[in-house]
Amino acid sequence: MSELVVGTAHERARLVADEVAALWADEVDTEARFPAEAVAAMRTQRLLSVAVPTEFGGEGLSLREVAEIARILGSRCAASGMIFAMHQTQIYSLVKHGNTEALRAFVVEVTANQLLLASATTELGIGGDVSRSYCAVEDLGGHLLLIKNAPVISYGEDADAIVVTARRTPESQPNDQVLVVCRRADLTLEKTTDWNTLGLRGTCSAGYILRATSTPDMVAKTPYSQISTNTMLPVSHVVWSSVWLGIADAALEKARKYVRAAARKQPGVSSPGALRLAETAAAAQQFADLVDSSARRYDLATQTRDGSDELATTDSVGFALSMNNLKVTTSISVVEIIGQAMLICGISGYREDSEYSLGRHLRDAHGAAVMVNNDRIMAGSAQMAIGYRGTL
């Protein structure tokens, strides 16, 4: 692949996806290893900073545009697409809420050097509830100490910095959280669990005890609860869903090729899978429309201060419900679409040694519902829906 940065971000993403991510996807999956080649190509093509505003050296893409890149990458390698998506979620959080001079300078540094950002928001003992923390930031007189037992830190060993949630002080309540940027040189990771999973194996989401030092100016002043509500949660749901849409695209592409091959073998004879293909394509279109409209909703919501039923601000109940619905719906849809593609391709899709093999796609897709469990999300939606009187 050429190292020249030429073309639009989408064109460069297609280059990375087709010429690099696709080439290594099976090996990344089989060996459960970090997709180093694809991430290196993202750096070369400056895709890691596409969401950074132009005044900080980035390209200032909208979430709709960033989501399309996640979809493109996800269609060739779900792990590569998911790493891009998780990184961009941290980028949005720092761009929107990095309200210290040091954090703004860090965003410029991330852009200039194409640094890869990971996150540590989950913690042992809180039952998957990222709105609470046990660990706390300790101020040791000019520098901070943070120790967190995280059951999952995706690609932590390969990240240049990790964005960590913790209680504001050792005396703070579990929900009084802050967001802290910890550089790789200032932290250690003691592995506590391996990452041997059904799918999304290349995200390398092992468990670690994170020990880090930082400085007070690398802590966002905005409470984490606001960062999560207004940025981290909606952005993550949009870009995750986009990666899942890319997985569905890949499955549908194989199903379409299978039906075409069958038609060429028997000209004039309608393939049994043709009708199912048309039905599955319709479902994929609904999937794509939901992701696109949700990304558009976020982009519009971040441009307005006055919400309404049609255009809600990011901290409104209607907006939160819509983003929860996006994640749950798309995580179900991707599995259903790949299941239909499997029926279309038959035993060829079931085999691991076939050009129509759908095994990796199906295994990756099943990770969607448990990346923040759908039941937990719907439990939260149930509480909000009781008092909500607007429309979605």
N, C-alpha and C positions, 0 to 999 in steps of 0.2 A: 504494500500500500504506500502511496506517495506520502511524504511527510509535509508537503506543502498544504497550508490551510487555504483551500480554494472552495468557493461555492457557499451556498446558504447552510445554515446549521442543519437543516433537514437533509440536504444533499450529503453533507459530511457524515451525518449519522447513518445514512444508508450505506455509505462507503465502509464505515467501521463495522456495521452489522453484517454486510454481505461478504466482505473480504477478510474479516478477522474473527468476529464473534461466531459466525456460523462455522468457520473452519475448526474452531477449538471447542465448540459446545459439547460434543459427545465426550471428549476427554475430560473436560471440566466436570461433567456430571459423573462419569465413571469413577474418577479419582477423588471426587469431592474436594477439588482444589480451587483456589482463587483464580478467576479468569484474568490473569496478569496481562496476557496479550491484548485482550479487548480493552481493559482499563488503560493500558499504555497507549493504545490507539485513540481512546477518548481524550487523553491528555494531549497527544500530538495534534488532534483536530480541534482542540480547545472546546470540547463539549462540556467539561465540568463547570464552566463559568457562564453558560449561555443565559442563565436566569439572573445573573448579576447585572445591575443597572449600568448603563454606559458610563456614567460618571465615576464608577469604580473600576472601569476597564472591561466590563462584560458586554454582552450583546443585548441585554434588556428584553429578552423574550417574555411573552405572556405565558401564563400557565397552560393555556391551550396549546401553544407551540412546544413548550417543554414536554407536555404529555404526549404529543405526537412523536417526539424523539424517543421517549420511553417505550412507546408502542413499537416503533421500528426496531429498536434494540431487542426488546422482548420477543419479537417474532423469530429471532435467530438464536438467541441464548437468553433464557429467562433469568439466569443468575446475573448475567451482565446487565440486563435491563433493570433488575431489581436493585443492584448496587448503584446504578445511575440514579434511580428513583429515590433511594434512601439518602444518597448524597444531596440531591437537589432539595429534599425536605429540610435538611440542615442549612443549606444555602438560603432558602426562603426565610427560615427562622432568624438567621443572623442579619440578613438584609433588612427585614422588617423590624427587628427588635434589638439589633446590636447597637445600643444607644450609648456607647462609650467611645471615646476617641481610639482606644486600643482595639476595640472590636471592629470599628470601621476600618482601621488600618489592617486588621487581620483579613477582612474581606478583600481588600486590595491585594494583599499577599497571596491569598488563595487563588485569586484570578490570575495574577502574574505568573505564579509557579504551578498552577493547575493542581493544587493540593486536594487530596481526597479526604472527605469528612465522614466519620462514622458517628454513632450515637449510643449512649447507654442510658436508657430510660426505665428499663425494667429492673427489678431487684428481688432477691429471694426474701420471702416472708410477707410480701404484700399481695400475693394472690393474683398477679397480673394487672393490678390496678396502678397504672402509671401516674395517676393523679396524687399518689402518696409516695413518700420516701422514708426510709429508716436512716440511711446515711446522711451525714450533715457536713457542711463546709466549716472547717475550723480555721479561724484567723490566728495565725501564729506571729502576728506583728509584722505586717507588710507582705507576707505571702500566705497562701492558703493550702491547707492539707485536706485531701478528700480520699476516703477509702470506701469502695462500693463493691458489694458482692452481686454481680450481675449474671443472671442465668443465660443471657443472650447478649452478645455484642457482635453484630454482623461485621465481617471482614476487619475486625479490630486490629489484628496483627499487621494488616496491610494499609491501614489508614494513616494519614499524616497528622490528624488530630481527632479527638473524640469529644463530642458535645455531651455533657453529663448533667443529669438532674440530681438534685440533692436538697435537703432541708437548708434553709437560709443560714441557720445557726444550730448548734447542738441543743439549744433551748426551744427551737421552733417546733410548731405542730407539724405532723406528717404532711399536711397539705400546703404548708408554707414553703413552696419550692422555688429554686432558682435554676437558671441554666448557666453552666460553667464550661468554658472552652479550655480543654487540656491538650497541649501539644504532645506529640508522640515522644519527644525527647525528655519530657517532664513526667512521664508516667511509666508504670510497669504493669504487665498483665500476667497474672498467675492463672493458668488454665485449670478450670475445675471440672468441665465436661467437654466431651468431643461433639462433633457435629456429623452424626451418621444418620441421615434422614431419608425419607422416601423421595423427596424432591427438593428443588432449590438448593442443591448440595453445594454449588459453587459460591454461595453467599458466606460460607464458613462462619456460621453464627454460633460459635462455641460459647461456653460460659467462662467467666473470668472473675477473679478478684482484682479490681482496678485500684491501684494506688497512684495518686497523682498530686502534683503541686501546681499551683497557678497563682495568679495575682488578682487583687480585687477588681482591677479594671477589665478583666476578662470574664466578669460575671455580668450578664444582662440585667439591667435595672428593672425591666418589666417582669412582673411575677410570671412564673412558668404557667400557671393556670390560664393566664391571658394569651401567652404565646401558643399554648396547645389549642385553645378554643379558636383563636383567630387565624392561626397559620399552620401549625404543625399537623393537627388532625385533618383539616380539609385538604391541604396539599398532599399529605401522604395518601389519603384515600383516592385522590384523583390520579396521582402518578402510579400508585400500585395498580389501580384498575386499568390503567393504560398498558402496563406490562402484561397483565392478564389478557387484555384484549389482543396484544401481540401474540400471545400463546395461542389464542383462539384463531387468529389470522393464519398462523402456521399450520394448524390442524385443518382448517378449511381449505387452505391451498393444497395440501396433500390429498384431501378428499376430492377436490375438483380435478386434480391430475389423474386420480384413479378412475373417475367417471369418464373422463375424456379418453383415457387409454382403452377402457372397455368399449366405448363407442367406436373407436377406430378398428377394433377387432371384429365388431359386428355392425357394419354400416346399416343404417336404417332400422336397427333394433333399439328400442328404448331401454337404457340400463335401469335395473331395479333401484339403483342408488340415486338416479337423477332427481326424482321427486323429493327424496329425503335431503338431497343437496340443496335444492331450492328452498325448502323449509328451514334448513340450518342457516343458509345465507341470510334469510329474513331475520332470524333470531340474532345473528351476528350484527346485522345492521342496527337493530334495536339496542344492542350492547354498545356499539360505537356511538350512536346518538346520545345515549345516556351519559357516557364518559365525556363527550364533547360538550353537552349542555351543562354538565356539572363544572367543568373547567371554565366555561364561559360565565357561569354563575359566580364563581370565585373571582374571576377577573373584574367583573362588573361590581361585585360587592366591595372589593378593595378600593374602588374608585368613588364610592358614595358614602356619605355619613348618615343619610336619612333612608332607613329601610322601609319597605312596604311589602305587601303580600307577593308582589311580582319581583321585587328587587330587594332582597333582605341584606342587612349588614352581616358581617361574618360572626358577630356575637349574638345574633338572634336565634331564637328557638327553631324557627322554620329552616334557617340555613343549616343548623346542626343536624336536624332531622334529615334533611335532604342529603347531606354528606354521609350520614350513617347508612341511609338507604342505598346510596351508591355503592358503598363497600360491600354490604351484605348481598345486594342483588348481583353485582358483577362477579363476586367470588362463587356464587352458585351457577351463574350463566356460563362461566368458562368451563366448568366441569361438564355441564350439560352439552355444550357445543362439541367438546372433544369426544364425549360419549357418542354423539350422533355421527361424528366423523369416523369413529371406530366402526360403527355399524355399516357405514358406506363402504369403507375399505375392507371390511371383513377380516379374515385371518391375516391378510397382508398388513393391516394396521396393528394387529395384535402381536405380530412377530417382531423381534428385536433386530433381525437381519434383513429387513425389507426396506426399500426406499420409501414406503408408505408408513413406516413404523411410527406409532403415536405414543409409545411407552413413556418417553421422557416428558412429552408435553402433558400427558395425563398425570404423571407423578408430580410435576411442578404445579399443575393446576390445583391439586388437592391441598397445597400449602396455603391457598388463598383464604379459606374459611377459618384457619387457625392462626393466621397472622393478626393478632388481637381477635380472639374468638368471637364468632358471629353472635353466640348466645349472650356474651357480655355486652356487645354493642346494642343488641335488641333490648336487653334489660334496661339500658340507659335510655333508649328511645321510648320504651314503654312509659317511663316516668315522665318524660317530656311531653309525650303525646296526650297524656291525660288532661293537661291544662292548656294545650295549644289549640287555638281557634282559627288559625289562618289556613291558607291553602299552600300546597307545595307545587 
